[in-house]
Amino acid sequence: MDRIRYRAARILMIFFLTAAGCGSGEAAEPAAAQAMDPEAFEIVSRDFSHSGYADSIAFLLPSG
């Protein structure tokens, strides 16, 4: 189960980095300089516990 969770987290991380323009090292700084308006996004996090383990998941969502 942990293997599936880590694989899913890795896939989501790659998806979000690519969507933000940070998929390639060359585009990381220009994309961050243009797209990082601090008020454009909000972080929503949820914590949950199961079988003695505590997990946390965070989403970067457009505000508004």
N, C-alpha and C positions, 0 to 999 in steps of 0.2 A: 504494500500500500504506500509506503514511503517513497518507493521508486517512482510510482505513478505521480505522486504529489510533486516531487522534485522535477520530474520531466514536464509536467504541466506548468509549473512555475517558470521553468526555463523558457518554454515556448511563449508564455505570456510576456516575459521580460523582453525577449527578442522582438515580439510583435510591437510592444509599446516603444522600444528604442527605435525601431525602424519607422514607426508612425511619427515619432518626434523628430526624425531627421538625423538621428545619431547612429544609424546603422553602419556608416563608414567613418573611419577616423578623420578623413579629410573634411567631411561635412559637419562634424560634431560642433565645432566652435561657431561657424557662421549660423547654423540652424539654431543653436542655443541663444545666440545674440539676438536673432530676429524673433523667435517664437516664445521666449520666456518672459511673458508679462505676468508678474506675480499675482495679479488679480484675475487672470483669465482662467485659472484652474483652482480647484479645491481638492484636498486630499480627504477621502472618507475611509476610515479604517474600522475594521470589525475584529474583535477578539473572540475566540471560542476555545473550548476545552473538550477533550475527549480522551479517554483511556489514560488519564494522568498526564497528557501532554497539552500544552497551551500553544495555540497557533494564532497568528495574527495575519490579516490580509488587508492590504491598502489599495485603494483605487484612486487614480488621478482622473478626475472628472471635470468637464468644462463647467465653469460657474455660470449661474444664470437661470 
